[in-house]
Amino acid sequence: MRGTVSARVKTGLGAIAVIAGCVWGPPSGDCALTVILARHAEPVSSADPDPPLSAAGKRRAQSLAATLRATGVAAIYTTEFRRAEQTAQPLADSLHVAVQRVGAERTTDLVEAILKRQSGVVVAIGHSDTVPRVVAALGGPAIDIAPGEFDALFVVSIAGSDVSVVRLRYGAGAPPVAASTSSKRSQVMKINFVRSGGFAAMPGLTVQGVIDLDESAGKVTSESRKYQRDLPAREVEQLRLAADPARMARAKAALAALSSKLSDAYQYDISVVTSDGKSQKLTFNAGGGDDVDKAAPGLGGLVRWIDDEAQKIKEHR
């Protein structure tokens, strides 16, 4: 199930029950995991690249705390920017829950941290560009947040492969807007990957595969075509984010330095081509995803995915 419902939430027990109870969640049963996402509240108008909240933003942050205080929030994540941290702080203070900071560019890391929890209620405060990426990576539809829109609240309910999204409004702000999945289309991508035994390669250790990602679906196929697997929507978006050509380009120097230290580890060859003509290729040596995370945060998840898929491909040979 993928879609959005729009409503306005007023601070009170009824609204809290709606969020905590996953009323709009999957019909198959109780929500295993509820992720509540919001853009930061209104910042001051300033040339400062990291401005604090304005007086209106501070009031909205208090409203967010009042709205979510009784929902059973177990974890709170924000980006590294003050406006995001200050939006979450009143809620964190009222619940005595520590704020965990994950860089705005590390969407994959944030999604992995959220999904590892498997159950409960999680809050993440981000930005007009990061919140839509997280919603998509969790398996939800494409969404847009307007430049002056600070009152949107997204509740992502995840139960197994079922994902539903509710778009709410909280605090003072403009009237509710009609729910809509964005007209923007997800990037079509082809990802080729090869994992070999590095410089100490032995026959039979090399595994190759191709990942085809269209606007809403994906498939991975081994070189021999004996192995094929359709990818669920959440996995498609995670791969799309992890293999972003811009992210890969930024990681090149760090992964080259890592390779020089681990010449006898696995060698990974990853190439990406997107429908708008962008392409990127990485070749590096690493012992696995943890090595890569230390050198290039955000790409470790892709390497772990390749390792898991390589094992499945080997089993089908």
C-alpha positions as CSV (number, residue, x, y, z in Angstrom):
1,M,0.0,0.0,0.0
2,R,1.5,3.3,-1.0
3,G,-0.3,6.6,-0.8
4,T,-1.0,9.7,1.2
5,V,-3.9,11.0,3.2
6,S,-4.0,14.7,4.3
7,A,-5.4,16.1,7.5
8,R,-4.8,18.7,10.2
9,V,-3.8,17.7,13.6
10,K,-4.7,19.8,16.6
11,T,-2.8,19.3,19.8
12,G,-4.8,16.9,22.0
13,L,-5.4,13.4,23.0
14,G,-7.5,12.6,19.8
15,A,-4.6,13.6,17.5
16,I,-2.1,11.8,19.6
17,A,-4.1,8.6,19.5
18,V,-4.4,8.8,15.8
19,I,-0.6,9.0,15.4
20,A,0.3,6.4,18.0
21,G,-2.5,4.0,17.0
22,C,-1.6,4.1,13.3
23,V,-5.2,4.5,12.3
24,W,-4.2,4.9,8.7
25,G,-1.7,2.1,8.8
26,P,-1.8,-1.1,6.8
27,P,-4.9,-3.2,7.0
28,S,-3.0,-6.4,7.8
29,G,-2.5,-5.6,11.5
30,D,-0.9,-3.3,14.0
31,C,1.9,-1.1,12.9
32,A,5.3,-2.7,13.6
33,L,7.1,0.6,13.1
34,T,5.9,4.2,12.9
35,V,8.2,6.9,11.6
36,I,7.1,10.5,12.2
37,L,9.0,13.0,9.9
38,A,8.9,16.8,9.9
39,R,10.8,19.6,8.4
40,H,12.4,22.0,10.8
41,A,10.3,24.9,12.1
42,E,10.7,28.5,10.8
43,P,14.3,29.8,11.1
44,V,15.3,33.5,11.4
45,S,15.9,35.3,8.1
46,S,19.7,35.5,7.9
47,A,22.7,35.1,5.6
48,D,24.0,32.6,8.2
49,P,24.1,29.1,6.5
50,D,23.1,27.6,9.8
51,P,20.4,29.9,11.3
52,P,18.6,29.3,14.6
53,L,14.8,29.2,14.9
54,S,12.8,32.4,14.9
55,A,10.3,33.2,17.6
56,A,7.6,31.6,15.4
57,G,9.8,28.6,14.9
58,K,10.3,28.2,18.6
59,R,6.5,28.3,19.2
60,R,6.1,25.6,16.5
61,A,8.8,23.4,18.1
62,Q,6.8,23.6,21.4
63,S,3.6,22.7,19.4
64,L,5.4,19.7,17.9
65,A,6.4,18.6,21.4
66,A,2.8,18.9,22.7
67,T,1.5,17.0,19.7
68,L,3.9,14.1,20.0
69,R,4.6,13.9,23.7
70,A,2.2,11.0,24.3
71,T,2.9,8.9,21.2
72,G,5.5,6.7,22.8
73,V,8.5,8.1,20.9
74,A,11.5,5.9,21.5
75,A,14.1,7.7,19.4
76,I,14.6,11.2,17.9
77,Y,16.9,11.9,14.9
78,T,17.9,15.3,13.5
79,T,20.4,16.6,11.0
80,E,23.5,18.5,12.1
81,F,21.9,21.9,11.6
82,R,20.7,24.1,14.4
83,R,17.2,24.7,13.0
84,A,16.6,20.9,13.0
85,E,18.0,20.3,16.4
86,Q,16.1,23.2,18.0
87,T,12.9,21.9,16.5
88,A,13.4,18.5,18.1
89,Q,14.8,19.7,21.5
90,P,11.5,20.6,23.3
91,L,10.2,17.1,22.5
92,A,13.4,15.5,23.5
93,D,13.5,17.4,26.8
94,S,9.9,16.5,27.6
95,L,10.6,12.8,27.0
96,H,14.1,12.7,28.3
97,V,15.2,11.1,25.0
98,A,18.6,12.0,23.6
99,V,18.7,13.6,20.1
100,Q,20.8,11.5,17.7
101,R,22.4,13.5,14.9
102,V,22.8,12.1,11.4
103,G,24.2,14.3,8.6
104,A,21.7,15.7,6.1
105,E,23.6,14.0,3.3
106,R,23.5,10.6,5.0
107,T,20.0,9.5,4.1
108,T,20.9,5.9,3.7
109,D,22.5,5.8,7.2
110,L,19.4,7.4,8.8
111,V,17.1,4.9,7.1
112,E,19.2,2.0,8.1
113,A,19.2,3.2,11.7
114,I,15.4,3.6,11.7
115,L,14.7,0.2,10.1
116,K,17.0,-1.5,12.6
117,R,14.5,-0.6,15.3
118,Q,11.8,-2.7,13.6
119,S,9.1,-1.5,16.0
120,G,8.0,1.5,18.1
121,V,7.7,5.2,17.2
122,V,10.6,7.2,15.8
123,V,10.8,10.9,15.1
124,A,13.1,12.4,12.5
125,I,13.5,16.2,11.9
126,G,15.0,17.2,8.6
127,H,14.6,19.7,5.7
128,S,12.5,20.3,2.6
129,D,14.8,18.1,0.5
130,T,15.8,15.4,3.1
131,V,12.3,14.5,4.4
132,P,11.0,13.5,0.9
133,R,14.2,11.4,0.4
134,V,13.6,9.6,3.7
135,V,9.9,9.0,3.0
136,A,10.8,7.5,-0.4
137,A,13.6,5.3,1.0
138,L,11.2,3.9,3.6
139,G,8.9,2.8,0.7
140,G,6.5,5.7,0.6
141,P,5.4,7.8,-2.4
142,A,7.2,10.9,-3.8
143,I,6.2,14.0,-1.8
144,D,7.0,17.7,-2.1
145,I,7.4,20.3,0.7
146,A,7.0,23.9,-0.4
147,P,9.6,26.5,0.5
148,G,7.3,28.3,3.0
149,E,5.7,25.1,4.4
150,F,6.7,24.4,8.0
151,D,3.6,22.7,9.4
152,A,3.7,19.4,7.5
153,L,4.0,16.2,9.4
154,F,4.4,12.8,7.7
155,V,3.5,9.6,9.5
156,V,5.0,6.5,7.8
157,S,3.5,3.2,9.0
158,I,5.5,0.1,8.2
159,A,4.3,-3.4,8.8
160,G,6.3,-6.0,6.8
161,S,6.1,-5.0,3.2
162,D,3.1,-2.8,3.7
163,V,3.9,1.0,3.9
164,S,1.4,3.8,4.2
165,V,1.9,7.5,4.6
166,V,-0.3,10.1,6.3
167,R,0.4,13.8,5.6
168,L,-0.7,15.9,8.6
169,R,-0.6,19.6,9.6
170,Y,0.2,20.7,13.1
171,G,0.4,24.0,14.9
172,A,-0.3,27.4,13.3
173,G,0.0,27.5,9.6
174,A,-1.8,27.6,6.2
175,P,-5.0,25.5,5.6
176,P,-4.5,21.9,4.8
177,V,-3.5,21.1,1.2
178,A,-5.0,18.3,-0.8
179,A,-3.0,15.1,-0.5
180,S,-1.0,14.3,-3.5
181,T,1.7,12.1,-4.7
182,S,4.2,14.2,-6.5
183,S,4.3,14.5,-10.2
184,K,8.0,14.1,-10.1
185,R,9.2,10.7,-11.2
186,S,12.0,8.7,-9.6
187,Q,15.2,8.3,-11.5
188,V,15.6,5.3,-13.8
189,M,18.9,3.7,-13.1
190,K,21.0,0.7,-14.2
191,I,23.6,-0.4,-11.7
192,N,26.3,-3.0,-12.6
193,F,28.3,-4.6,-9.8
194,V,31.1,-7.0,-9.6
195,R,32.6,-8.4,-6.4
196,S,35.8,-10.4,-6.9
197,G,38.5,-11.7,-4.6
198,G,40.7,-8.7,-4.9
199,F,44.3,-9.1,-5.8
200,A,44.2,-12.6,-4.3
201,A,41.3,-13.6,-6.6
202,M,40.6,-17.3,-7.1
203,P,38.4,-18.9,-9.8
204,G,34.7,-19.0,-8.7
205,L,35.0,-16.0,-6.3
206,T,33.8,-13.4,-8.8
207,V,30.1,-12.5,-8.7
208,Q,28.4,-10.2,-11.2
209,G,25.0,-8.7,-11.3
210,V,22.8,-6.0,-12.8
211,I,20.2,-3.9,-11.0
212,D,17.5,-2.3,-13.1
213,L,15.5,0.4,-11.3
214,D,12.6,2.0,-13.1
215,E,10.3,4.7,-11.7
216,S,8.7,2.5,-9.0
217,A,10.1,-1.0,-9.3
218,G,13.4,-2.9,-9.6
219,K,15.0,-6.2,-10.4
220,V,18.4,-7.7,-9.8
221,T,19.8,-10.3,-12.3
222,S,23.0,-12.3,-12.2
223,E,25.3,-12.3,-15.2
224,S,24.2,-15.9,-16.1
225,R,20.5,-14.9,-15.7
226,K,20.1,-18.1,-13.5
227,Y,19.3,-15.8,-10.6
228,Q,16.6,-13.0,-10.7
229,R,14.8,-11.2,-7.9
230,D,12.2,-8.5,-8.0
231,L,13.0,-5.8,-5.5
232,P,10.4,-4.4,-3.1
233,A,9.7,-0.6,-3.3
234,R,11.6,0.2,-0.1
235,E,14.7,-1.6,-1.3
236,V,14.5,0.1,-4.7
237,E,14.6,3.6,-3.1
238,Q,17.4,2.6,-0.8
239,L,19.5,1.4,-3.7
240,R,18.6,4.5,-5.7
241,L,19.8,6.8,-2.9
242,A,22.9,4.8,-2.1
243,A,24.0,4.6,-5.8
244,D,23.5,8.3,-6.5
245,P,26.2,9.3,-9.0
246,A,27.0,12.5,-7.0
247,R,27.4,10.5,-3.8
248,M,29.7,8.1,-5.6
249,A,31.8,10.9,-7.1
250,R,32.4,12.4,-3.6
251,A,33.5,9.0,-2.3
252,K,36.2,8.3,-4.9
253,A,39.2,9.8,-3.2
254,A,38.3,8.3,0.2
255,L,37.8,4.8,-1.3
256,A,41.1,5.0,-3.3
257,A,42.9,5.7,0.0
258,L,41.0,2.7,1.6
259,S,42.0,0.4,-1.3
260,S,45.7,1.2,-0.8
261,K,45.5,-0.2,2.7
262,L,43.4,-3.3,1.8
263,S,44.8,-4.5,-1.5
264,D,44.1,-8.2,-0.6
265,A,40.4,-7.7,0.3
266,Y,37.4,-8.0,-1.9
267,Q,37.4,-5.8,-4.9
268,Y,34.2,-4.0,-5.8
269,D,33.4,-2.6,-9.2
270,I,30.2,-0.5,-9.3
271,S,29.0,1.5,-12.2
272,V,25.8,3.5,-12.5
273,V,24.0,5.0,-15.5
274,T,20.9,7.2,-15.0
275,S,18.2,8.1,-17.5
276,D,19.3,11.7,-17.6
277,G,22.7,10.7,-18.9
278,K,24.7,10.8,-15.7
279,S,27.1,8.0,-15.0
280,Q,29.7,7.1,-12.4
281,K,32.0,4.2,-11.7
282,L,33.9,3.1,-8.6
283,T,36.5,0.4,-8.2
284,F,37.9,-0.2,-4.7
285,N,39.0,-2.8,-2.2
286,A,37.3,-3.3,1.1
287,G,36.6,-5.9,3.7
288,G,32.9,-5.1,3.6
289,G,30.4,-2.4,4.4
290,D,31.8,-1.4,7.7
291,D,35.2,-0.6,6.1
292,V,33.4,1.5,3.5
293,D,31.3,3.4,6.0
294,K,34.4,4.6,7.8
295,A,35.8,6.0,4.6
296,A,32.7,7.1,2.8
297,P,29.6,7.3,5.0
298,G,26.4,6.3,3.2
299,L,28.0,3.8,0.8
300,G,28.5,1.0,3.3
301,G,24.8,0.0,3.0
302,L,25.3,-0.5,-0.8
303,V,28.3,-2.7,-0.2
304,R,26.5,-4.8,2.4
305,W,23.6,-5.2,0.0
306,I,26.0,-6.4,-2.7
307,D,27.6,-8.8,-0.3
308,D,24.2,-10.3,0.7
309,E,23.1,-10.5,-3.0
310,A,26.5,-12.1,-4.0
311,Q,25.8,-14.9,-1.5
312,K,22.3,-15.5,-3.0
313,I,23.8,-15.5,-6.6
314,K,26.5,-18.0,-5.6
315,E,23.8,-20.3,-4.1
316,H,22.0,-20.3,-7.5
317,R,25.0,-21.3,-9.5
